[in-house]
Amino acid sequence: MKTGPIITAVIAVAAMGGVVAAFVNNASPYVTIAQAKQSSDDHLHLSGDIIKGSVRNNLVTHTLLFDVKDAEGQVVTVEHKGEVPGNINEATRVVAIGGMKGTNFESSKLLVKCPSKYEAKKGEAKA
């Protein structure tokens, strides 16, 4: 009996199992503010609207703070330490990746969405 194909199949199954396990361990859910407050996880995706005028950058502590309102209408302050996106002041929506620390959502990564110059403004017809 040839063992080559059997060994190859076992290695392939083990590799696929490793890929699935890595994907499951690194997947993080999108949550509301209420769900984030009840979770101890620090890899949550919190999506919401940046409240206009709430962005403040503390140059001493290298911390970016801003308020986010989720789809349920709840508001939380996001505290981000790390690289600040250059377009944060024009951003309208954000996905903050992190977890709750006290009353703030502490973010390790930010994904910002800015209004597009290609989108029609309110009241204008799309071409």
Secondary structure, DSSP 8 states (H G I E B T S, - for coil): ---HHHHHHHHHHHHHHHHHHHHHHH---EE-HHHHHH---S-EEEEEEE-TT--EEETTTTEEEEEEE-TTS-EEEEEEES---TTTTT-SEEEEEEEEETTEEEEEEEEEE---TTS--TT----
